[in-house]
Amino acid sequence: MAKMPKPAELRQWNDHELEVEMQKIERELFDLRSQSTTERIQAPSEIWNRAPSEIWNRKRQVARIRTILHQRSRVAATDAAATAKQASEDQP
């Protein structure tokens, strides 16, 4: 798997790119879980034996992306509230 971008690099991506990357990683994790339930992998613990650090890194990456998207939505909401307050104060 390719090297995971650092949080500073992720912050430079737009929302659409972050969403696409998050969906891709979540799909990979889903596929690994599906393999364990369809018995392509003999035991569910084999998922973790194959590359536990890779799985944890993917989960962390999803969490990072969700955090960045959440931070952006909070900033946008705060800016919208400030703009609305400013507009209401400007009107007589």
RADA-V395102 format. One record per backbone hydrogen bond with DSSP energy under -0.5 kcal/mol. NH is the residue of the N-H (numbers start at 1). CO is the residue of the C=O. If there is no record, write none. Layout:
NH/CO ; NH/CO
This chain:
9/6 ; 10/6 ; 11/7 ; 12/8 ; 12/9 ; 13/9 ; 13/10 ; 18/14 ; 19/15 ; 20/16 ; 21/17 ; 22/18 ; 23/19 ; 24/20 ; 25/21 ; 26/22 ; 27/23 ; 28/24 ; 29/25 ; 30/26 ; 31/27 ; 32/28 ; 33/29 ; 34/30 ; 35/31 ; 36/32 ; 37/33 ; 38/34 ; 39/36 ; 40/35 ; 41/35 ; 42/40 ; 46/43 ; 47/44 ; 48/44 ; 49/45 ; 50/46 ; 51/47 ; 52/48 ; 55/51 ; 56/52 ; 57/53 ; 58/54 ; 59/55 ; 60/56 ; 61/57 ; 62/58 ; 63/59 ; 64/60 ; 65/61 ; 66/62 ; 67/63 ; 68/64 ; 69/65 ; 70/66 ; 71/67 ; 72/68 ; 73/69 ; 74/70 ; 75/71 ; 76/72 ; 77/73 ; 78/74 ; 79/75 ; 80/76 ; 81/77 ; 82/78 ; 83/79 ; 84/80 ; 85/81 ; 86/82 ; 87/83 ; 88/84 ; 89/85 ; 90/86 ; 91/87
